[in-house]
Amino acid sequence: MKRLLKAARSEAWIGRVLVLLSAVVLIAVWHLWARTNSPLILPEPGPVLSRLIDYVGSGRANPHIWITVQEIVLGFALGGVAGIGLGTLASEFGIARRVIMPYVIITQALPKFALAPILVIWFGFGMTPKVIIAALIAFFPLLENTYLGLTTAPAEMLELFRALRASRWTTLTKCKALHAVPAVFSGLRVALMLALVGAVVAEYVGANKGLGALIIVSQGTLDTELMFVAFVQLTVLGLLLDKLHGLVYRLVMRRLYGSIGAEMRAAGVSV
């Protein structure tokens, strides 16, 4: 067990080093490529970093970041509740699955960006249309992962609960839900990133604040440096959200399986 845990930790460290090296290579390629192009096409990393420090340090970035964060959190929460709730209903009741899934497919078939103008007409230029689009994009992976996690509980465990005459609710909460935790958290990770994408894309239509709106403004003024500043802020925001998800996941797994089991499961080792 300890050997497996040590191997998992070593693999994690190797992964971090490779990520760092690839980032250095990417920045070097960016720098060399930018030197052969006009700054209007591709600015160099140095000026972008200076502009970023000035923009964040002066506080001008705060309103844009705060608006986008609110849209992400609200859209993720709304999509999360809908995805987990509908996924649970679909897993427990066949008729619910037959009723829910056609509408789910319809909502996913419609391009979300195409919905933005009509949502602006219905709900105005405030935060509501952005939150709805973020939620629509985020909820599908959670529905799928919740359904998958709840319907793939080990047959022997389900048989044991039936032998003990456990109620449907007890079987769901004490057996199926515990088995579904890794799948649900995997869906949460995808949903969180999709909520970010949805919020930013929605800001392209009818928004004067937010990182997506900042990208549109910089495009209109041919301010490529500012556009890359927004890109960097979105990248950092996405990384922070992913780290927060990982922290919550490890805490939950440690609560359920203990410290060693949680670390091994988080590292992808079956226990």
N, C-alpha and C positions, 0 to 999 in steps of 0.2 A: 504493500500500500504506500509506504513512504517513498519507495523507489519510483513508483508511478507518479506520485505528487512532485518529486524532485525533477523528474523528466518533463512533466507538464510546465513547471516553473521555468526550466531552462529553455524550453521551446518558446514560452511567452517572452522571455528576455531577448532571444534571438529575433523574434518577430519585431520587437520594439527597435532593435538596432537596425534591422533591415528597413523599417519604415523611416527612420531618421536618415539613413544613407540615401534612400530613394528621394527624400525631400531635398537633400543637398544637391543631388544630381539634377532634379527638376528645376531648382532655382538657378543652377549654373547654366542649364540649357536655355531657360527663359532669358537670362542675362545676355548670353551670346546671340540668341536670336533677335532680341530687342535692339542690339547694337547695329544690326543690319537692316532695320526697318525704321520708319518714321515713328516718333512718339505718339502721333495720332492713331497709329495702328497698334503698336505694342510698346508701352512705356517700360523702362528698365525697373528692376526691383528696388533700387536705391531711392529714386524719386517717389515711388509708390509708398515705400515705408515712411519716408519723411512726411508725405502728405497724410498718411494714416495717423502718425503720431500727432501731427498738428490738428487734424480733424477730431480725433478722440480727445486730445488734451484740452482743446478749446470748449468742449461740451456740445459742439454742433452735431455730433453723431448720436448723442443720447436720445433725442426724441424719435429718431428713425429706428434705432435698436429697440427701444422700449415698445413702440407700436408693434413691430414685427414679433417680438417675444410674446406680447399679449395675444396676438392672433394665433401664434403657434400653440401656446398653452391651451387656449380656449378651444381651438379646433381639434387638438389632440385629445383633450378631455371629452369633448362631445363625440368625436369619432370613436374614442376608446369605449365609452359607455355603450354606444350603439353597437359596436362590433362585438364586444364581449357578451352583451345581452342577447343580441340576435343569434350569435354563434351558440350560446348555451341553449336557447330555445330550439334551434334547429337540431342540436344534438340529442335533445330529450324527447322531442315530439315530431313524429314523421310528418304530420299534417302541417306543422309550422314550417318545416323545411321545404315542403312543396309549395307553400304560399310565399315564403320569404325569398327563396333563391331567384325566381324570375325577376322580381323587382331589383334585387341586388345586381343581377347581370345588366339590367337596363341602366342603372345608375353608373355602372362602371364602363358601359359602352359609350356613354355620352362624353365627349371631350370636355374636361372641366373648364378649360379656358373659354370655350364657347358659351358656357353658362354664366360667365362673369357679367356680361352686359345686362342680361335679363335680371340677374340678382341685384345689380345696381339699381335698375328701374324699380324693382319691388321693394328693396330695403334701403335705398339711398346710398350715399357715398361714405358712410361710416364704416365701422369695423365689422358689422354683421355679415355682409357678403363675403368678406375675406375668411371669416371664421367658418362659414358654411362650406366654402370650397375646400379649405384645409381639412374639415371634418369628413367631407365626401371622399377625399383622396385617402385619408388615413384609416377609415374604418374597415375597408375590405380585407387587408392582410390580417387584421385582428379577428375579424369574423372567421376567416379561413383557418387561422392557427388555433383559435379557441375550439372550433368544431373538430379539427383534427386531433387536438390534444385530448378532448373529452371522449371522443369515439374510439380512441386507440388504447384505452386503459387495459392492462393485462387481464385476460379472460379468467385466470385463476383467482385474481383478486375480486373480480365481479362475482364469481361463483361463491367465494367465501362470504361476501356480503349478503348474497341471496340465501345462503345456508343459515346465516345468522338472523334472517328475516329483517334485514335493515330496510328502512323506508327509502323511497326514491330520493328524498332530500338528503338523507344521511349518506347514501351511496354517492350522490353527486358531490357533496361537500367534503367527505372524508376519504373518498377513493379517487373518483374521476378528476376532481379539481386539483388534488395534489399531483396526480400524474400529468396534468395539463400545464402546470406552472412553467416548465422550460419552454414549451411551445408558445404559450401566451406571451412570455417575455421576449421571445424571438419576434413575435408579431408586433409587440410594443416598440421594439427597436426600429423595425421597418416603418411603422406608422409614425413614429416621431420624426424621422427624416422626411417622410412624405408630407407631413403636416408643415414642415419648414418650406418645402418646395411649393406646396399649395398656397401658403400664405404669401410668399414672394410673387408667385405667378398672378395671384389675385390682385396684388398691389399694382400690377401693370395697367389695370383698368380703373380709372376714377379714384386714385389715391394721391394725396400730396405729401404724405409722410410714410415712412417705412423704407426698408432697404431696397425693396422692389421699386418703389417710387423714385428712390435715389438713382437707381440704375437707369430708369427711363429719362430722368432729368439730365444725367450725364451724357446719355446718348444724344439727346436733343441739342446739347451745347457742345458736342464733340469733345467733351472733357474725359478722355480715356483714363487718365490717372484716377479721377474720382470714381469711375466705373470699377476699376480694379480695387480701389479702397473698399467699395461695397462688396466686391467678391471676397476679399480677405476677411471682412467682418462676418459675412455669411459662413465662410469656412470655419472660422474660429467658433462661431455660435453653434454650428453643427457638431464640431468636435466636443464642445462643452456639454451639449445635450446628450451626446453619446456616452461621455464619461459619467454623467449623472445617471443615465440608465444603467450602466454597468455597476455603479456603486449600489443602487437600489436592488439590482438583481442579486448581487453577492450577499447583501444583508438579508434578503428574503430566503435565499438558498441556505445561508448559514443558520437561519432560524428553523428551517425545515429539516436540514440534513446534518447540522453540526459543522464545525469549521473545516475539517479535512474533506468531508463529502462535498461541501459547498465549493471549495477551491477546485476540487477535481472536476465537478460538474461544470463549473464556470470555465475551466480550461478545456472542456470537451472530452473528459475521460469518463467513461461509464462506470458507475459504482452500484 
